[in-house]
Amino acid sequence: MGSAFGQDNEHPIHRVWIDGFHLAACQVSNAEYERYLTATGNAAPPCWSDSNFSHPDQPVVAVSWFEAAKYCEWLTQASGSSYRLPTEAEWERAARAGIDHGLFPWGNTPPDTLPHYHKRWRNGPEPVGRYSPNGFGLYDICENVHEWCSDWFDPDYYAKSPERNPRGPESGTRRASRGGSWRHHVKVSRCAARSSIPPEFQYADYGFRVACDL
């Protein structure tokens, strides 16, 4: 986990063991999130009616960390399985798809060599699952929208992270997120790239996908 090529918060590279888990193949879509809103009566996020973000197959955006966590709680109750947000370690493991030293889910080839790269993400995120998945069958894992993780964020956490099932610091002011964003000049992130914002923020390039315990 980590990278020698990225930001200081990606250092040091360290070995991590994590228990088995499932991760959703796609980011949570507007259609899926609408079922949650209908069932709970909770308020829709900003951008919900904006035509750039409202297609049923686009990932839901402008969801705070708190609402993403509430969605997982609702899905747990509705399904009987234990759903939650992934940890940073789980997310990076899933993104790498067994390519431990690759910069991206497919290896080290630059993102601008991807099909139609320069024509994508004009005004918002793409519908989920449109392009090829990584080696674990996960779509859009380093692109489209930033994805909330369960961890509090600490830029120095890797220096003191436990070797097994790291879950981030006990407290903080920002929640960790992973993945690239339609809004940035560089649309696709490296697997090891870390980001964070305060958990109450609702940005139009932030979404999430769910994890499930085995």
C-alpha positions as CSV (number, residue, x, y, z in Angstrom):
1,M,0.0,0.0,0.0
2,G,1.3,3.5,-0.8
3,S,3.5,4.9,-3.5
4,A,7.0,6.3,-3.9
5,F,5.9,8.5,-6.7
6,G,3.0,10.4,-5.2
7,Q,2.3,12.9,-2.4
8,D,4.0,12.7,1.0
9,N,0.8,11.3,2.4
10,E,1.3,8.1,0.3
11,H,4.6,7.4,2.1
12,P,6.0,5.0,3.2
13,I,5.1,2.0,1.1
14,H,4.0,-0.7,3.5
15,R,2.6,-4.2,3.4
16,V,-1.0,-4.6,4.6
17,W,-3.1,-7.7,5.2
18,I,-6.9,-7.4,5.1
19,D,-9.7,-9.9,5.6
20,G,-11.9,-10.9,2.7
21,F,-14.7,-8.5,1.7
22,H,-17.0,-7.7,-1.2
23,L,-17.0,-4.4,-3.0
24,A,-19.7,-3.2,-5.3
25,A,-18.9,-3.4,-9.0
26,C,-20.2,0.1,-9.6
27,Q,-20.5,3.4,-7.8
28,V,-24.0,3.9,-6.3
29,S,-26.2,5.2,-9.1
30,N,-29.0,7.8,-9.0
31,A,-31.6,5.0,-9.6
32,E,-30.3,3.1,-6.5
33,Y,-30.1,6.2,-4.4
34,E,-33.7,7.2,-5.3
35,R,-34.9,3.9,-3.8
36,Y,-33.2,4.9,-0.6
37,L,-34.8,8.4,-0.7
38,T,-38.2,7.0,-1.3
39,A,-37.9,4.5,1.6
40,T,-36.5,7.0,4.1
41,G,-38.0,10.3,3.1
42,N,-34.5,11.9,3.4
43,A,-33.8,15.0,1.4
44,A,-32.2,14.7,-2.0
45,P,-28.6,15.9,-2.4
46,P,-27.8,19.1,-4.3
47,C,-27.6,18.6,-8.1
48,W,-30.3,16.0,-7.9
49,S,-32.4,17.8,-10.5
50,D,-29.5,19.2,-12.5
51,S,-29.6,17.6,-16.0
52,N,-25.8,17.1,-15.9
53,F,-26.1,14.8,-12.9
54,S,-29.6,13.4,-12.9
55,H,-29.5,10.5,-15.4
56,P,-30.6,7.3,-13.5
57,D,-27.4,5.5,-14.5
58,Q,-25.0,8.2,-13.4
59,P,-23.4,7.9,-10.0
60,V,-25.2,9.9,-7.3
61,V,-23.1,13.0,-6.4
62,A,-23.0,15.7,-3.8
63,V,-23.7,13.2,-1.1
64,S,-22.0,13.9,2.2
65,W,-20.1,11.3,4.1
66,F,-22.9,11.1,6.6
67,E,-25.5,10.4,4.0
68,A,-23.3,7.8,2.4
69,A,-23.0,6.1,5.8
70,K,-26.8,6.3,6.3
71,Y,-27.4,4.7,2.9
72,C,-25.2,1.8,4.0
73,E,-27.2,1.5,7.2
74,W,-30.5,1.5,5.2
75,L,-29.2,-1.1,2.8
76,T,-28.1,-3.3,5.7
77,Q,-31.5,-3.2,7.2
78,A,-33.3,-3.7,3.8
79,S,-31.1,-6.6,2.7
80,G,-30.0,-8.4,5.8
81,S,-26.4,-8.2,4.8
82,S,-23.8,-6.0,6.5
83,Y,-23.0,-3.0,4.2
84,R,-20.6,-0.2,4.9
85,L,-18.2,2.1,3.2
86,P,-14.8,0.5,2.4
87,T,-11.7,1.4,4.2
88,E,-8.8,3.1,2.4
89,A,-6.8,-0.2,2.5
90,E,-9.7,-2.2,1.1
91,W,-10.3,0.4,-1.6
92,E,-6.6,0.4,-2.7
93,R,-6.5,-3.4,-2.7
94,A,-9.6,-3.5,-4.9
95,A,-8.3,-0.9,-7.2
96,R,-5.0,-2.6,-7.8
97,A,-6.7,-5.9,-8.7
98,G,-3.7,-8.0,-8.0
99,I,-1.2,-5.6,-9.8
100,D,0.6,-4.7,-6.6
101,H,3.1,-2.3,-8.1
102,G,1.0,-0.8,-10.9
103,L,0.2,2.9,-10.8
104,F,-3.3,2.3,-12.2
105,P,-5.7,-0.6,-12.2
106,W,-4.4,-1.7,-15.6
107,G,-0.7,-1.2,-14.9
108,N,1.5,1.8,-15.7
109,T,0.2,2.9,-19.1
110,P,-0.9,6.6,-18.9
111,P,-4.6,7.3,-18.6
112,D,-4.7,9.4,-21.7
113,T,-4.2,6.2,-23.7
114,L,-7.6,4.9,-22.6
115,P,-10.3,4.7,-25.3
116,H,-12.0,8.1,-25.9
117,Y,-10.2,9.6,-23.0
118,H,-10.2,13.1,-24.4
119,K,-13.9,13.0,-25.3
120,R,-15.1,11.8,-21.9
121,W,-16.5,13.6,-18.8
122,R,-17.5,16.9,-20.6
123,N,-20.1,18.2,-18.1
124,G,-20.4,15.6,-15.4
125,P,-19.8,11.9,-14.5
126,E,-20.5,9.2,-17.0
127,P,-23.1,6.4,-16.4
128,V,-21.6,3.7,-14.3
129,G,-20.1,0.6,-15.9
130,R,-19.7,2.1,-19.4
131,Y,-16.1,1.1,-20.0
132,S,-14.1,-2.1,-19.2
133,P,-13.7,-3.2,-15.5
134,N,-10.4,-3.8,-13.8
135,G,-9.1,-7.3,-13.1
136,F,-11.5,-7.8,-10.2
137,G,-14.5,-6.8,-12.2
138,L,-14.8,-3.3,-10.7
139,Y,-16.0,-0.4,-12.9
140,D,-14.8,3.2,-12.7
141,I,-12.6,2.4,-9.7
142,C,-10.1,5.3,-10.2
143,E,-12.3,7.6,-12.2
144,N,-15.7,9.3,-12.7
145,V,-16.2,10.5,-9.1
146,H,-14.3,10.6,-5.8
147,E,-15.5,7.8,-3.5
148,W,-15.9,8.2,0.2
149,C,-14.1,5.8,2.5
150,S,-14.9,5.0,6.1
151,D,-11.6,6.2,7.5
152,W,-10.8,9.5,9.1
153,F,-7.9,11.1,7.2
154,D,-4.4,11.6,8.6
155,P,-1.6,12.5,6.2
156,D,0.9,10.7,8.4
157,Y,-1.2,7.6,9.1
158,Y,1.0,5.2,7.0
159,A,3.9,5.6,9.4
160,K,1.9,4.1,12.2
161,S,-0.7,2.0,10.4
162,P,-1.3,-1.5,11.8
163,E,-0.3,-4.3,9.5
164,R,-3.7,-6.0,9.6
165,N,-7.1,-4.4,8.7
166,P,-6.1,-0.8,9.1
167,R,-9.1,1.4,9.6
168,G,-7.6,4.8,9.9
169,P,-7.2,7.1,13.0
170,E,-9.8,7.2,15.8
171,S,-10.8,10.8,15.0
172,G,-10.2,13.7,12.7
173,T,-11.7,16.6,10.8
174,R,-11.7,15.1,7.3
175,R,-12.8,11.8,5.9
176,A,-10.7,9.9,3.4
177,S,-11.7,9.5,-0.2
178,R,-10.2,7.7,-3.2
179,G,-10.4,7.8,-7.0
180,G,-10.4,10.4,-9.7
181,S,-13.0,12.9,-10.7
182,W,-14.7,14.1,-13.9
183,R,-14.1,17.7,-12.8
184,H,-10.3,17.6,-12.6
185,H,-7.8,18.1,-15.4
186,V,-6.3,14.7,-14.7
187,K,-9.5,12.6,-14.7
188,V,-8.1,9.2,-13.6
189,S,-6.2,8.9,-10.3
190,R,-3.4,6.5,-9.4
191,C,-4.4,3.5,-7.2
192,A,-2.4,4.9,-4.3
193,A,-3.5,8.5,-4.6
194,R,-5.3,9.8,-1.4
195,S,-7.7,12.7,-0.9
196,S,-10.0,14.0,1.8
197,I,-12.6,16.6,2.6
198,P,-14.7,17.4,5.7
199,P,-17.5,14.8,6.0
200,E,-20.3,17.4,5.8
201,F,-19.2,18.7,2.4
202,Q,-21.4,17.9,-0.6
203,Y,-19.4,18.2,-3.8
204,A,-20.6,17.5,-7.3
205,D,-17.7,15.1,-8.0
206,Y,-18.1,13.1,-4.8
207,G,-20.0,9.8,-4.7
208,F,-19.4,6.3,-3.2
209,R,-19.6,2.6,-3.6
210,V,-20.5,0.1,-0.9
211,A,-18.5,-2.7,0.7
212,C,-20.0,-5.8,2.3
213,D,-18.6,-8.1,4.9
214,L,-18.2,-11.8,4.0
